[in-house]
Amino acid sequence: MSIKVNEQEKVFHLQTPDSSYIFRVYGKSRLLHLYYGKKINDHAHLEDSLRWFGAGGASIDAEFAHLGSKSVSFDILPQEYGFFGSPDLRKPAFHAQYADGSRITCPVYEGYRITPSKPRLEGLPSVYTENDSECDTLEIFMKDEVTGLRLTYLYSVFNDRDVITRTVIAHNEGKQNIDIKAIMSLMIDFKDDDFDLIHLEGNWARERHVERVPLSRMGANVYSRRGLSAHDHSPFLALARKNADEEHGDVYGFSFVYSGNFEAGVESDRYNQARVYMGINSFDFNWRLEPGQSFTAPEAVAVFSSKGLGGMSRTFHKLYKSRLCRGKFRDKVERPVLINNWEGTRFAFTEEKILDMAKIAKRVGVELFVLDDGWFGKRDEADSSLGDWYPHKEKLPDGVAGLAKKINDLGLDFGLWFEPEMVSPDSDLYRAHPDWALHVEGRGMSQGRNQYVLDLTRKEVQDYIVKFMTENLESAPIVYVKWDYNRHLTEVGSASVPPERQAEVSHRYMLGLYSVLERLRARFPDILFEGCSGGGGRFDAGMLYYFDQYWTSDMTDVVERQFIQEGTSMVMPAITMGSHVSICPNVHIKRVSPLRARGYCAMCGQFGYELDITKCSEEELDEIAEQIVFYKSIREIIHSGEMYRVRSPKGRDGAAWEYISENGKSVAFAVFNILAYPSNYPRRLRMTALDPDARYRLRGTDEVYDGAMLMYSGLAIQPMDDFDGQMFIFDKE
Ligand code: DGJ
């Protein structure tokens, strides 16, 4: 049992293998947070620090007099969940307006329930379990007597992972409407703020760069107001103790299983105590709860690691690849090596060109051909036809089915690109249903990449997407779908939603999208779905519930990719990271790098090619053929096992990533260089997490290495040229 309750003292102690999370009922009915961190045995004396003398101007709550102070305030005490309207004046986790105009919420504890396993959240993505013994769920019931608002806090505590998932359900048991203005999924009060904050910032083509900053009284906040989780910030943040590094020290990681507007941050209060929060962005959010209605906040996942950032990432990787990803591809490390024509042809292709590419791709060992944007309507540029999902007559004379058959006849599987959530102003769909695009009557409609966003709050739009996707996917042997999404939400509004509910539209959009994706996944369980959003925007935990893998970035340059893949790996496992080799000079950044380095970097994710293979020289084709054979021989190591970030690319040296297979018998060590040093010599790079008593043979050679030596002295790396890379494979003897 991972949840212990001291009935007499009303203390809840949630325990994972290495962490404890403790809170209690105080006074008559409040909940105070006592501890989150490395596992402890007993809660005794955790409250010593709550005896406060001299709270200055802080408001005092009489209920806490028994703590031995005249000056105990909500504003000082660590809360389990904060409300607007109490003397706790830090950022509230919950803020609502009631029918009489009051914004005060003051719920009291009513009881609890513990159940084995973990509930799925209706209409929302969430981590799941496969049997009851994996975790227990604690529900805490709170009720505001004045308004009839009931809040249920859910904590699912894993027995064999350092994971606690959280969410909050609001239910209106009163007689009046309740307008929820903010409802965080997670809030944790720490007793100090002696942390560094780690988050992932980015933009198109430079997604998820790691930034580590000291936490200060100014606090910190990552967010999206763009209608999707977007490139700018990922719905993730970590608090690391100052001494924590990749493999040592205490780190708390928080990841939001949601793909829309979010906020996550830390407020450091006047007593230097950190409050962490994560939830739907309260900016432009209001959810009306009529009597009898409920609202479920999306899930937040908290991971504790006493083994640094690497330990945190490996916990996220294992959890997300086995208990968030679903379906037949979940455990399949042998996914097809694909080629995608986008970078090779853009919109300018013919069927003949595609077949020429496919023939050569087949010859070098590619398994799946993916036809990207431009195959439908009259789309020859990014300015028309989204919504008209029927074959472009000139480009595909025999339709999608005809091309798919010809590709199959060459011995390749066939995959297809869609951007289902969008509509072009120049499209039959828009001409027939102008009201189906998100808009506000009487206001202009901004275009992004010459397109509008469909109003997924509308059931008829959801049904339309399911219908055209179903028709297309049934019309041809399509085994893979790339689901793209290339703009943000503007002029957010929907005529299908009443005026008082307009601030629900962004969240209703996400609920509509999740419903569409759920229906399509159920209908096409054998199709491999890859998500994409202008490269790697919206690559979040919510999307991984529906997409087997995700296009990590349009940037495929080997140097830029090291930063992108390093940041992505903070939370996402390699098996989900679409990662392709493209040509040189790189189309976006003009850098020239060795093909082998581009290959090794792409092999640290779901491997493929993104180029016009008909333009490759015979030498390049031979090298590509060798890369594919090599990748197939090592993908089990990369995707089944554990990843260690041995060296960051932030410096003149490049990244070094180590992957240890699930059975511990094989190790892949990818080492990159950024800028060569003059007068260089072989430098030693210490590997990690090997068996010090084992001997490891370098695959393809007779060289045998002592495990302890590889870890404590290191592997000698021969000097490399600019932007080069190597991959070493070791097998335990
Ligand atoms: C953006 C994606 O990131 C690219 O890979 C490509 O699919 C284009 N969209 C097509 O428009």
Residues whose N, C-alpha, C, O or C-beta is under 5 A from the ligand:
A	BS01	DGJ	W342 D372 D373 D484 C532 G534 G535 D554
